[in-house]
Amino acid sequence: MVRPEALFARRAWLGLGCAAAALAVASPAVAQDGAQPPAASRLFPLTVPVLDIDRPVGTISARVSQTGDYRIPVASLLPLLQPLYSVSEFSVVSGRLQGVQEIGPDDVARLRLPLRFDAQRVALVIAVPANARGSTDLELSSLGRAPEPSASRQNPAGFSGYLNVNFGFVEDPTLGIGKTRGTFLLESGLRLGGFVLENSATVEIGGAPDRTFSRQATRLTYDIPSANIRLAAGDLFTPTVGFLGSVDMLGISAFRNVTVFDPFQNSRPTGRGSFILAEPSDVNIYVNGALIRQVRLQPGNYNLSNFPLVSGANDVRVEVRNDRGQAQTFTFSSFFDADLLAPGIAQWEVDAGVQATRFNQQVSYDFGDLVVAGFYRRGVSETLTLGANARYVNRQAIVGAEAVTATPIANISFDLAASRGSRRTGVAAAVTVQPQLPDSWRGRGRTLDGFVEYSSRNFGDNAVTGFGQGFRAGIRYSDVLIANRLTFSASAAYSRVYGPGNDGWDASVSLAYRFNYDFILRVTPEYRNTIAGESPFSVFVSLTKRFGRTSRADASYDSRDNRYLAEYDYRSQYGGIGTFGANLTVSGADGQQNLADGTLEYIGNRFEVSGGYAQVLNDGRAGDLGRVRFNVGTAIAFADGVFAIGRPVRDSFAIVRAHPTLGDRQVIVGPHVEGQGDRARTGALGAALLSDLGSYSLSRVLYDVANLPAGYDLGTGSFEFFPPYRSGYSAVVGSNRLASAIGIAADAAGQPLALAVGTVTSVNDSGFADQQVFTNRSGRFGIIGLAPGKTYEVRFPAAGVRIRIVIPADATGFVNVGTISGTGGQ
């Protein structure tokens, strides 16, 4: 195979030789006194490639002779030199060239420039030393880079909404009031502009007469995705962080979290490292023994980033081999904890309101009980994240701080807190340590961590209730043995409590053996002496057996309370329209009834339905009491005036309908793949409702049309969605451009235009996007996406020909336009 630069060199020297020969013929010899330079030494204009040692970086217009002499314009050279130098070194080089118009071989030596003209390759070669080059970032993954929107990216509707209706029926003889009950769970979301109003409520029929209608929650939110911030007002929950538990409240909230709004931006440390290459080399990069990237690199300083890290120590190895076969290895370690934030990344939340109480599906508010809560976390460095948190509720304040660090010795997290309420002050602390294990241990999947937790008698809820956990310390270890078939884990902890309860130890050993992919046995002996009157020793045993990809059986037994469970589960596929499921469970324990429970489920295009029956067993036989249940769920949604019915909306949705030119043909959204049914379909009830889109998550959804006419252009065959929070889309499959033209393009003399390239433009179709067209050796062409009754023009600039194509008003599919002779003009 001939290298491109070698082919370029041959052509360049051929051109120079021809030019020199022509000059020699045209210019007879003259006397020695006034002699012109020989033709071989004359400088001729030539565009030559520029190489960074052996990597092409551009071209430059120079003057070159056959003897290898040259002149390079400085104004054209500087832009090619700048990316190869560090900022400081380039300023030095550009200073040397100040006022110089062009350079030759003598100037290169005098100005100490790292370049030469390679006469064999007819190329300008630049060889900047490694210590003079700038740093080059070398990313090992694409984290942090969102893909560019494709041509099929859809825009969310300006006004959209949905209503989920879930109806549940139960016949239960054990219920005190209303043994037969029906309950409607209503969930709705309305989005206008950037505002989203959410509601949920229940309507009960046949239960307590004072609980017919119950509002569950109402919330108004507004997102600012560019700042990764969400504002909310209504029924909310404060965050769980550190020693702060969540509190139900009515109020306002604001939070910032990068991962919620931008799944492509990595908010965790990704590891960094650097190395220097003195000459061109082939480089292999390994992370924890896995080959991540192979690349050819020039001399220079390289910064590695975006490692795929795991918790603990991560080993990075860079193997380098130059063109002379010499090998070199760079190694460094990166330490990671899943709770770390990348440097400069901040997460925070602020909440304020009054406390809410929920009881018997009713919600009430204590307007005299103020709730204020919040936290702030920030990545200080690749290995350190700091945070603070606070909460005021029930006239009690808690203030805390946290730190997470990854060091060469261990990953360590700290939580500290102090509380003040009812004139009592308390403190609490927690430390978790995950030591960095030796390489041989981590390679086998071993993990080890320990923890210590303490809270004083007057801290938080301990001061209110008079009891709680005062101290707990423990250690956990896991390992993988016997060719990755046996998973072993062990834990031990000691606890001290305030109030009722026993101080004591608990310890367990868990063994899980995988006979094969389908059969797993788990055995967990346990010791626990913290509960009075209970045997400290127990054992838990479970078996899991899979039957192919659609069903499994589980059986388990716990000797502590003689709890047992036997279960069989079947799924016809992994979801989608037509999924059928069945489950049968038999369970019981000391102090509880033995129960047999069966459930059937089905997923349709417009609904989800399930039904079940539970029977109490006495001495292994059916008793007198049985419970019947039935549930069905559906939804109605709209987006920019288009309505659809389908399965309940989880977050965001898309309404997909057929273009009128498709008639009553069925549109299939998310066509079935192996093990999964279609996601949605159009039909007698109109448009399809795709109800399972996730907010701020990129989704590419394929679509198809049953019995599509030949020649009908469906476009890309997919939609791309990136939904805002609880948003709706209105998308159309198909268009009025349902025709495709085939024919033969010819010139004015009727000769076919063989292997021609042209451009198709519209004469009277305003929405048509220009497209390229190609002919074969016979002049035959094909053009898709044309509208009936419209006229198009095709220009073939190389042949100086243009033709016109008229699509009949009643055309569908392929239209044979025959041979069209063109006219002159561009």
Secondary structure, DSSP 4 states (H G I P E B T S, - for coil): ---HHHHHHHHHHHHHHHHHHHHHHHS----STTPPPPGGG--EEEEEEEEETTEEEEEEEEEE-TTS-EEEEHHHHHHHHGGGS-HHHHHHHHHHTTT--EE-HHHHHHTT-SEEEETTTTEEEE---GGGSPEEEEESS-TT-PPPP-TTBPPPPSEEEEEEEEEEEEE-TT-SS-SEEEEEEEEEEEEETTEEEEEEEEEEESS-GGGSEEEEEEEEEEEEGGGTEEEEEEEEE---BTTBPP-EEEEEEEEE-HHHH-TTS--S---EEEEEESS-EEEEEEETTEEEEEEEE-SEEEEEE-----SEEEEEEEEEEETTS-EEEEEEEEEE-TT---BT-EEEEEEEEEEEEEETTEEEEEEEEEEEEEEEEEEEETTEEEEEEEEEETTEEEEEEEEEEE-SSEEEEEEEEEEEETTEEEEEEEEEEEE---HHHHHTT-EEEEEEEEE-TTSTHHHHHS-EEEEEEEEEEEEEETTTTEEEEEEEEEEEEESSS--EEEEEEEEEEEEETTEEEEEEEEEE--STTS-SEEEEEEEEEEETTTEEEEEEEETTTTEEEEEEEEESSSSSTT-EEEEEEEEE-TTS-EEEEEEEEEE-SS-EEEEEEEEEEETTEEEEEEEEEEEEEEEEEEETTEEEEESPPSSEEEEEEE-GGGTTPPEEES--BTTB--SEE-BTTBSEEEEEEPTT--EEEEEEETTPPTT---TTSEEEE---TT-EEEEEE--S--EEEEEEEE-TTS-B-TT-EEEEEESS-TTPPPEEEE--TT-EEEEEEE-TT-EEEEEETTTTEEEEEE--TT--EEEEEEEEE-EE--
